[in-house]
Amino acid sequence: MSQKVRTKGKGAYVCRRCGRKGKGIIRKYGLYLCRHCFVEVAPSMGWRKYE
């Protein structure tokens, strides 16, 4: 039995790097990264963490 492909909602988006889907996907600026991958890759992309 094949599964239905999600076209709307949280399950429609997957992380480009690890393939994780659901909660924690950062879509802003077209990133499409999960929060875990974003923390690892952000410095190399030029993002800085402010306190």
C-alpha distance matrix in Angstrom:
0.0 3.8 6.6 9.6 12.6 15.6 18.7 21.1 22.2 22.4 18.8 19.3 21.9 21.8 24.8 26.0 27.4 25.0 21.7 22.0 20.6 21.8 25.4 28.3 27.4 30.8 30.4 34.1 35.8 32.5 32.1 28.4 29.1 28.3 31.5 31.5 31.5 33.9 36.5 36.4 36.6 38.8 42.2 41.5 40.5 43.8 42.8 45.3 45.1 47.9 49.1
3.8 0.0 3.8 6.7 9.1 12.4 15.4 18.1 19.5 19.7 16.0 16.1 18.6 18.5 21.7 22.7 24.4 22.3 18.8 19.4 17.9 19.3 23.0 25.7 24.5 27.7 27.1 30.7 32.3 28.9 28.7 25.0 26.0 25.5 28.8 29.0 28.8 31.0 33.8 33.7 33.7 35.7 39.2 38.4 37.2 40.5 39.7 42.3 42.2 45.1 46.5
6.6 3.8 0.0 3.8 6.4 9.1 12.5 14.7 15.8 16.0 12.4 12.8 15.5 15.8 19.1 20.6 22.4 20.3 16.7 16.7 14.8 15.8 19.5 22.3 21.3 24.5 24.0 27.6 29.4 26.2 26.0 22.3 23.2 22.5 25.8 26.3 26.2 28.3 31.0 31.3 31.3 33.1 36.7 36.2 34.9 38.0 36.9 39.5 39.3 41.9 43.2
9.6 6.7 3.8 0.0 3.8 6.3 9.2 11.6 13.2 14.2 10.9 10.7 13.9 15.1 18.7 20.2 22.5 21.0 17.2 17.1 14.6 15.1 18.7 21.6 20.2 23.2 22.2 25.7 27.5 24.4 24.6 21.0 22.5 22.1 25.3 26.4 26.3 27.9 30.8 31.4 31.1 32.6 36.3 35.8 34.1 37.2 36.0 38.6 38.5 41.0 42.4
12.6 9.1 6.4 3.8 0.0 3.8 6.4 9.4 11.3 12.2 9.0 7.7 10.8 12.1 15.7 17.0 19.6 18.5 14.7 15.0 12.5 13.4 17.0 19.4 17.5 20.2 18.9 22.4 24.0 20.8 21.1 17.6 19.4 19.5 22.9 24.1 23.6 25.0 28.2 28.7 28.1 29.5 33.2 32.6 30.7 33.8 32.8 35.5 35.6 38.2 39.9
15.6 12.4 9.1 6.3 3.8 0.0 3.8 5.8 7.6 8.7 6.1 4.8 8.4 10.7 14.4 16.2 19.0 18.1 14.4 14.0 10.8 10.9 14.2 16.7 14.9 17.5 16.2 19.6 21.6 18.6 19.1 15.7 17.6 17.5 20.6 22.3 22.2 23.1 26.2 27.3 26.7 27.7 31.4 31.2 29.1 31.9 30.6 33.2 33.2 35.5 37.1
18.7 15.4 12.5 9.2 6.4 3.8 0.0 3.8 7.1 9.3 8.0 5.2 8.5 11.6 15.1 16.5 19.8 19.5 16.0 15.9 12.7 12.6 15.4 17.4 15.2 17.0 14.9 18.0 19.7 16.9 18.1 15.0 17.7 18.1 21.2 23.4 22.9 23.3 26.7 27.9 26.9 27.4 31.2 30.9 28.5 31.1 29.8 32.6 32.8 35.0 36.8
21.1 18.1 14.7 11.6 9.4 5.8 3.8 0.0 3.8 6.9 7.2 5.5 8.4 12.0 15.4 17.3 20.5 20.2 17.0 16.1 12.5 11.3 13.4 15.6 13.7 15.5 13.6 16.4 18.6 16.4 17.6 14.7 17.2 17.3 19.9 22.5 22.5 22.5 25.6 27.3 26.5 26.6 30.5 30.6 28.1 30.4 28.7 31.2 31.1 33.0 34.5
22.2 19.5 15.8 13.2 11.3 7.6 7.1 3.8 0.0 3.8 5.6 5.7 7.9 11.2 14.3 16.9 19.7 19.1 16.1 14.5 10.8 8.6 10.2 12.6 11.4 13.4 12.3 15.1 17.9 16.1 16.8 13.8 15.7 15.2 17.3 20.0 20.6 20.5 23.3 25.3 24.9 24.9 28.7 29.3 26.9 29.0 27.0 29.2 28.7 30.5 31.7
22.4 19.7 16.0 14.2 12.2 8.7 9.3 6.9 3.8 0.0 3.8 5.5 6.1 8.8 11.4 14.6 16.9 16.0 13.3 11.2 7.5 5.0 6.5 9.0 8.2 10.9 10.7 13.8 16.9 15.1 14.9 11.7 12.9 11.8 13.9 16.4 17.2 17.3 20.0 22.0 21.9 22.1 25.9 26.6 24.5 26.7 24.5 26.6 25.9 27.9 29.1
18.8 16.0 12.4 10.9 9.0 6.1 8.0 7.2 5.6 3.8 0.0 3.8 5.6 7.4 10.8 13.7 16.0 14.6 11.4 9.6 5.9 4.8 8.1 10.8 9.8 12.9 12.7 16.3 18.9 16.5 16.1 12.4 13.5 12.4 15.1 17.0 17.4 18.3 21.1 22.5 22.5 23.3 27.1 27.4 25.6 28.1 26.3 28.6 28.0 30.3 31.6
19.3 16.1 12.8 10.7 7.7 4.8 5.2 5.5 5.7 5.5 3.8 0.0 3.8 6.8 10.4 12.5 15.4 14.9 11.5 10.9 7.6 7.7 10.6 12.5 10.3 12.8 11.5 15.1 17.1 14.3 14.6 11.1 13.1 13.1 16.2 18.2 17.9 18.6 21.8 23.0 22.3 23.0 26.8 26.7 24.6 27.3 25.8 28.5 28.4 30.8 32.5
21.9 18.6 15.5 13.9 10.8 8.4 8.5 8.4 7.9 6.1 5.6 3.8 0.0 3.8 6.9 9.1 12.1 12.0 9.1 8.7 6.0 6.9 9.3 10.1 7.2 9.5 8.5 12.2 14.2 11.3 11.0 7.4 9.3 9.7 13.0 15.0 14.4 14.9 18.2 19.3 18.5 19.3 23.1 22.9 20.9 23.6 22.2 24.9 25.0 27.5 29.4
21.8 18.5 15.8 15.1 12.1 10.7 11.6 12.0 11.2 8.8 7.4 6.8 3.8 0.0 3.8 6.3 8.7 8.3 5.4 5.5 4.4 7.2 9.5 9.8 7.1 9.7 9.7 13.4 15.0 12.1 10.7 6.9 7.5 7.8 11.5 12.6 11.7 13.0 16.2 16.8 16.2 17.6 21.2 20.9 19.3 22.3 21.2 23.8 24.0 26.9 28.8
24.8 21.7 19.1 18.7 15.7 14.4 15.1 15.4 14.3 11.4 10.8 10.4 6.9 3.8 0.0 3.8 5.4 5.7 4.6 5.2 6.3 9.1 10.3 9.2 6.5 8.4 9.3 12.6 13.8 11.1 8.7 5.4 4.5 5.3 9.0 9.8 8.2 9.6 12.9 13.1 12.5 14.1 17.7 17.3 16.0 19.1 18.1 20.7 21.1 24.2 26.2
26.0 22.7 20.6 20.2 17.0 16.2 16.5 17.3 16.9 14.6 13.7 12.5 9.1 6.3 3.8 0.0 3.8 6.1 5.9 8.3 9.8 12.8 14.1 12.7 9.7 10.5 10.6 13.5 13.6 10.6 8.2 6.1 5.8 8.2 11.6 11.9 9.2 10.5 13.9 13.4 11.8 13.8 17.1 15.9 14.6 18.1 17.8 20.9 21.9 25.2 27.5
27.4 24.4 22.4 22.5 19.6 19.0 19.8 20.5 19.7 16.9 16.0 15.4 12.1 8.7 5.4 3.8 0.0 3.8 6.0 8.3 11.0 14.1 15.0 13.3 11.1 12.0 13.1 15.6 15.8 13.3 10.2 8.7 6.7 8.2 10.9 10.0 7.0 9.3 12.1 10.8 9.7 12.5 15.4 14.2 13.8 17.3 17.2 19.9 20.8 24.3 26.5
25.0 22.3 20.3 21.0 18.5 18.1 19.5 20.2 19.1 16.0 14.6 14.9 12.0 8.3 5.7 6.1 3.8 0.0 3.8 5.7 9.1 12.4 13.6 12.5 11.1 13.1 14.7 17.6 18.4 15.9 12.9 10.6 8.3 8.1 10.9 9.4 7.5 10.7 13.0 11.8 12.0 14.8 17.7 17.0 16.9 20.3 19.7 22.0 22.3 25.8 27.6
21.7 18.8 16.7 17.2 14.7 14.4 16.0 17.0 16.1 13.3 11.4 11.5 9.1 5.4 4.6 5.9 6.0 3.8 0.0 3.8 6.4 10.1 12.2 12.0 10.3 12.8 13.8 17.2 18.4 15.5 13.1 10.0 8.8 8.6 12.0 11.5 10.2 12.8 15.5 15.0 14.9 17.3 20.6 19.9 19.2 22.6 21.8 24.3 24.5 27.8 29.6
22.0 19.4 16.7 17.1 15.0 14.0 15.9 16.1 14.5 11.2 9.6 10.9 8.7 5.5 5.2 8.3 8.3 5.7 3.8 0.0 3.8 7.0 8.8 9.0 8.3 11.5 13.2 16.6 18.5 16.1 13.6 10.3 8.6 6.9 9.9 9.7 9.7 12.2 14.5 14.7 15.3 17.3 20.7 20.7 20.0 23.0 21.6 23.7 23.4 26.4 27.8
20.6 17.9 14.8 14.6 12.5 10.8 12.7 12.5 10.8 7.5 5.9 7.6 6.0 4.4 6.3 9.8 11.0 9.1 6.4 3.8 0.0 3.8 6.7 8.1 7.2 10.8 11.9 15.6 17.9 15.5 13.7 10.0 9.5 7.9 10.9 11.9 12.2 13.9 16.4 17.3 17.7 19.0 22.7 22.9 21.7 24.5 22.8 25.0 24.5 27.2 28.5
21.8 19.3 15.8 15.1 13.4 10.9 12.6 11.3 8.6 5.0 4.8 7.7 6.9 7.2 9.1 12.8 14.1 12.4 10.1 7.0 3.8 0.0 3.8 6.7 6.9 10.6 11.8 15.2 18.1 16.2 14.9 11.4 11.1 8.9 11.1 12.8 13.9 14.9 17.2 18.8 19.4 20.2 23.9 24.6 23.2 25.6 23.4 25.3 24.4 26.7 27.7
25.4 23.0 19.5 18.7 17.0 14.2 15.4 13.4 10.2 6.5 8.1 10.6 9.3 9.5 10.3 14.1 15.0 13.6 12.2 8.8 6.7 3.8 0.0 3.8 5.8 9.1 11.2 14.0 17.3 16.1 14.5 11.6 10.8 8.0 8.9 11.1 13.0 13.4 15.2 17.4 18.3 18.5 22.2 23.4 22.1 24.0 21.4 22.9 21.6 23.6 24.4
28.3 25.7 22.3 21.6 19.4 16.7 17.4 15.6 12.6 9.0 10.8 12.5 10.1 9.8 9.2 12.7 13.3 12.5 12.0 9.0 8.1 6.7 3.8 0.0 3.8 6.3 9.3 11.7 14.8 14.1 12.0 9.7 8.3 5.3 5.4 8.3 10.1 9.9 11.7 14.2 15.0 14.9 18.5 20.0 18.6 20.4 17.7 19.1 17.9 20.1 21.0
27.4 24.5 21.3 20.2 17.5 14.9 15.2 13.7 11.4 8.2 9.8 10.3 7.2 7.1 6.5 9.7 11.1 11.1 10.3 8.3 7.2 6.9 5.8 3.8 0.0 3.8 6.1 9.1 11.9 10.7 8.7 6.1 5.5 4.2 6.2 9.2 9.5 9.1 11.9 14.0 13.9 13.9 17.7 18.6 16.8 18.9 16.7 18.8 18.3 20.8 22.3
30.8 27.7 24.5 23.2 20.2 17.5 17.0 15.5 13.4 10.9 12.9 12.8 9.5 9.7 8.4 10.5 12.0 13.1 12.8 11.5 10.8 10.6 9.1 6.3 3.8 0.0 3.8 5.7 8.6 8.2 6.2 5.3 5.3 5.9 6.6 10.1 9.8 8.0 11.0 13.3 12.5 11.7 15.5 16.5 14.2 15.9 13.7 15.9 15.8 18.1 20.1
30.4 27.1 24.0 22.2 18.9 16.2 14.9 13.6 12.3 10.7 12.7 11.5 8.5 9.7 9.3 10.6 13.1 14.7 13.8 13.2 11.9 11.8 11.2 9.3 6.1 3.8 0.0 3.8 6.4 5.3 5.3 4.6 7.0 8.8 10.3 13.5 12.7 10.9 14.2 16.2 14.7 13.8 17.5 18.0 15.1 17.0 15.2 17.9 18.3 20.5 22.7
34.1 30.7 27.6 25.7 22.4 19.6 18.0 16.4 15.1 13.8 16.3 15.1 12.2 13.4 12.6 13.5 15.6 17.6 17.2 16.6 15.6 15.2 14.0 11.7 9.1 5.7 3.8 0.0 3.8 5.3 6.1 7.5 9.5 11.3 11.9 15.2 14.4 11.7 14.6 16.9 15.1 13.3 16.6 17.3 14.1 15.2 13.3 16.0 16.6 18.4 20.9
35.8 32.3 29.4 27.5 24.0 21.6 19.7 18.6 17.9 16.9 18.9 17.1 14.2 15.0 13.8 13.6 15.8 18.4 18.4 18.5 17.9 18.1 17.3 14.8 11.9 8.6 6.4 3.8 0.0 3.8 5.6 8.4 10.6 13.4 14.1 17.0 15.3 12.6 15.6 17.3 14.7 12.9 15.8 15.9 12.3 13.5 12.4 15.6 17.1 19.0 21.9
32.5 28.9 26.2 24.4 20.8 18.6 16.9 16.4 16.1 15.1 16.5 14.3 11.3 12.1 11.1 10.6 13.3 15.9 15.5 16.1 15.5 16.2 16.1 14.1 10.7 8.2 5.3 5.3 3.8 0.0 3.8 5.8 8.9 12.0 13.8 16.4 14.3 12.4 15.9 17.1 14.5 13.7 16.9 16.4 13.1 15.1 14.5 17.9 19.4 21.7 24.6
32.1 28.7 26.0 24.6 21.1 19.1 18.1 17.6 16.8 14.9 16.1 14.6 11.0 10.7 8.7 8.2 10.2 12.9 13.1 13.6 13.7 14.9 14.5 12.0 8.7 6.2 5.3 6.1 5.6 3.8 0.0 3.8 5.5 9.0 10.6 12.8 10.6 8.7 12.3 13.4 10.9 10.4 13.9 13.5 10.6 13.0 12.2 15.6 16.9 19.6 22.4
28.4 25.0 22.3 21.0 17.6 15.7 15.0 14.7 13.8 11.7 12.4 11.1 7.4 6.9 5.4 6.1 8.7 10.6 10.0 10.3 10.0 11.4 11.6 9.7 6.1 5.3 4.6 7.5 8.4 5.8 3.8 0.0 3.8 6.8 9.5 11.7 9.9 9.2 12.9 13.9 12.2 12.5 16.2 15.9 13.6 16.3 15.2 18.2 19.0 21.8 24.2
29.1 26.0 23.2 22.5 19.4 17.6 17.7 17.2 15.7 12.9 13.5 13.1 9.3 7.5 4.5 5.8 6.7 8.3 8.8 8.6 9.5 11.1 10.8 8.3 5.5 5.3 7.0 9.5 10.6 8.9 5.5 3.8 0.0 3.8 6.4 8.0 6.1 5.9 9.5 10.4 9.3 10.1 13.8 13.9 12.2 15.0 13.7 16.4 16.8 19.9 22.1
28.3 25.5 22.5 22.1 19.5 17.5 18.1 17.3 15.2 11.8 12.4 13.1 9.7 7.8 5.3 8.2 8.2 8.1 8.6 6.9 7.9 8.9 8.0 5.3 4.2 5.9 8.8 11.3 13.4 12.0 9.0 6.8 3.8 0.0 3.8 5.5 5.5 6.1 8.8 10.2 10.5 11.4 15.0 15.8 14.7 17.1 15.2 17.2 16.8 19.8 21.4
31.5 28.8 25.8 25.3 22.9 20.6 21.2 19.9 17.3 13.9 15.1 16.2 13.0 11.5 9.0 11.6 10.9 10.9 12.0 9.9 10.9 11.1 8.9 5.4 6.2 6.6 10.3 11.9 14.1 13.8 10.6 9.5 6.4 3.8 0.0 3.8 5.6 5.0 6.3 8.8 10.0 10.0 13.4 15.0 14.2 16.0 13.5 14.7 13.8 16.6 17.9
31.5 29.0 26.3 26.4 24.1 22.3 23.4 22.5 20.0 16.4 17.0 18.2 15.0 12.6 9.8 11.9 10.0 9.4 11.5 9.7 11.9 12.8 11.1 8.3 9.2 10.1 13.5 15.2 17.0 16.4 12.8 11.7 8.0 5.5 3.8 0.0 3.8 5.5 5.5 6.7 9.0 10.2 13.0 14.4 14.6 16.6 14.5 15.5 14.6 17.7 18.8
31.5 28.8 26.2 26.3 23.6 22.2 22.9 22.5 20.6 17.2 17.4 17.9 14.4 11.7 8.2 9.2 7.0 7.5 10.2 9.7 12.2 13.9 13.0 10.1 9.5 9.8 12.7 14.4 15.3 14.3 10.6 9.9 6.1 5.5 5.6 3.8 0.0 3.8 5.5 5.2 6.1 8.2 11.2 11.7 11.8 14.4 13.1 14.8 14.9 18.4 20.1
33.9 31.0 28.3 27.9 25.0 23.1 23.3 22.5 20.5 17.3 18.3 18.6 14.9 13.0 9.6 10.5 9.3 10.7 12.8 12.2 13.9 14.9 13.4 9.9 9.1 8.0 10.9 11.7 12.6 12.4 8.7 9.2 5.9 6.1 5.0 5.5 3.8 0.0 3.8 5.4 5.2 5.4 8.9 10.1 9.4 11.5 9.7 11.6 11.8 15.2 17.3
36.5 33.8 31.0 30.8 28.2 26.2 26.7 25.6 23.3 20.0 21.1 21.8 18.2 16.2 12.9 13.9 12.1 13.0 15.5 14.5 16.4 17.2 15.2 11.7 11.9 11.0 14.2 14.6 15.6 15.9 12.3 12.9 9.5 8.8 6.3 5.5 5.5 3.8 0.0 3.8 5.7 5.6 7.9 10.1 10.5 11.8 9.6 10.2 9.7 13.2 14.8
36.4 33.7 31.3 31.4 28.7 27.3 27.9 27.3 25.3 22.0 22.5 23.0 19.3 16.8 13.1 13.4 10.8 11.8 15.0 14.7 17.3 18.8 17.4 14.2 14.0 13.3 16.2 16.9 17.3 17.1 13.4 13.9 10.4 10.2 8.8 6.7 5.2 5.4 3.8 0.0 3.8 5.9 7.4 8.5 9.9 11.8 10.8 11.8 12.0 15.7 17.5
36.6 33.7 31.3 31.1 28.1 26.7 26.9 26.5 24.9 21.9 22.5 22.3 18.5 16.2 12.5 11.8 9.7 12.0 14.9 15.3 17.7 19.4 18.3 15.0 13.9 12.5 14.7 15.1 14.7 14.5 10.9 12.2 9.3 10.5 10.0 9.0 6.1 5.2 5.7 3.8 0.0 3.8 5.8 5.6 6.5 9.1 8.9 11.0 12.3 16.0 18.5
38.8 35.7 33.1 32.6 29.5 27.7 27.4 26.6 24.9 22.1 23.3 23.0 19.3 17.6 14.1 13.8 12.5 14.8 17.3 17.3 19.0 20.2 18.5 14.9 13.9 11.7 13.8 13.3 12.9 13.7 10.4 12.5 10.1 11.4 10.0 10.2 8.2 5.4 5.6 5.9 3.8 0.0 3.8 5.5 5.1 6.4 5.2 7.4 9.0 12.6 15.5
42.2 39.2 36.7 36.3 33.2 31.4 31.2 30.5 28.7 25.9 27.1 26.8 23.1 21.2 17.7 17.1 15.4 17.7 20.6 20.7 22.7 23.9 22.2 18.5 17.7 15.5 17.5 16.6 15.8 16.9 13.9 16.2 13.8 15.0 13.4 13.0 11.2 8.9 7.9 7.4 5.8 3.8 0.0 3.8 5.4 5.2 5.2 6.3 8.5 12.1 15.0
41.5 38.4 36.2 35.8 32.6 31.2 30.9 30.6 29.3 26.6 27.4 26.7 22.9 20.9 17.3 15.9 14.2 17.0 19.9 20.7 22.9 24.6 23.4 20.0 18.6 16.5 18.0 17.3 15.9 16.4 13.5 15.9 13.9 15.8 15.0 14.4 11.7 10.1 10.1 8.5 5.6 5.5 3.8 0.0 3.8 5.4 7.4 9.5 12.2 15.7 18.7
40.5 37.2 34.9 34.1 30.7 29.1 28.5 28.1 26.9 24.5 25.6 24.6 20.9 19.3 16.0 14.6 13.8 16.9 19.2 20.0 21.7 23.2 22.1 18.6 16.8 14.2 15.1 14.1 12.3 13.1 10.6 13.6 12.2 14.7 14.2 14.6 11.8 9.4 10.5 9.9 6.5 5.1 5.4 3.8 0.0 3.8 5.8 9.1 12.1 15.3 18.7
43.8 40.5 38.0 37.2 33.8 31.9 31.1 30.4 29.0 26.7 28.1 27.3 23.6 22.3 19.1 18.1 17.3 20.3 22.6 23.0 24.5 25.6 24.0 20.4 18.9 15.9 17.0 15.2 13.5 15.1 13.0 16.3 15.0 17.1 16.0 16.6 14.4 11.5 11.8 11.8 9.1 6.4 5.2 5.4 3.8 0.0 3.8 6.5 10.1 12.8 16.4
42.8 39.7 36.9 36.0 32.8 30.6 29.8 28.7 27.0 24.5 26.3 25.8 22.2 21.2 18.1 17.8 17.2 19.7 21.8 21.6 22.8 23.4 21.4 17.7 16.7 13.7 15.2 13.3 12.4 14.5 12.2 15.2 13.7 15.2 13.5 14.5 13.1 9.7 9.6 10.8 8.9 5.2 5.2 7.4 5.8 3.8 0.0 3.8 6.8 9.7 13.2
45.3 42.3 39.5 38.6 35.5 33.2 32.6 31.2 29.2 26.6 28.6 28.5 24.9 23.8 20.7 20.9 19.9 22.0 24.3 23.7 25.0 25.3 22.9 19.1 18.8 15.9 17.9 16.0 15.6 17.9 15.6 18.2 16.4 17.2 14.7 15.5 14.8 11.6 10.2 11.8 11.0 7.4 6.3 9.5 9.1 6.5 3.8 0.0 3.8 6.4 9.9
45.1 42.2 39.3 38.5 35.6 33.2 32.8 31.1 28.7 25.9 28.0 28.4 25.0 24.0 21.1 21.9 20.8 22.3 24.5 23.4 24.5 24.4 21.6 17.9 18.3 15.8 18.3 16.6 17.1 19.4 16.9 19.0 16.8 16.8 13.8 14.6 14.9 11.8 9.7 12.0 12.3 9.0 8.5 12.2 12.1 10.1 6.8 3.8 0.0 3.8 6.6
47.9 45.1 41.9 41.0 38.2 35.5 35.0 33.0 30.5 27.9 30.3 30.8 27.5 26.9 24.2 25.2 24.3 25.8 27.8 26.4 27.2 26.7 23.6 20.1 20.8 18.1 20.5 18.4 19.0 21.7 19.6 21.8 19.9 19.8 16.6 17.7 18.4 15.2 13.2 15.7 16.0 12.6 12.1 15.7 15.3 12.8 9.7 6.4 3.8 0.0 3.8
49.1 46.5 43.2 42.4 39.9 37.1 36.8 34.5 31.7 29.1 31.6 32.5 29.4 28.8 26.2 27.5 26.5 27.6 29.6 27.8 28.5 27.7 24.4 21.0 22.3 20.1 22.7 20.9 21.9 24.6 22.4 24.2 22.1 21.4 17.9 18.8 20.1 17.3 14.8 17.5 18.5 15.5 15.0 18.7 18.7 16.4 13.2 9.9 6.6 3.8 0.0
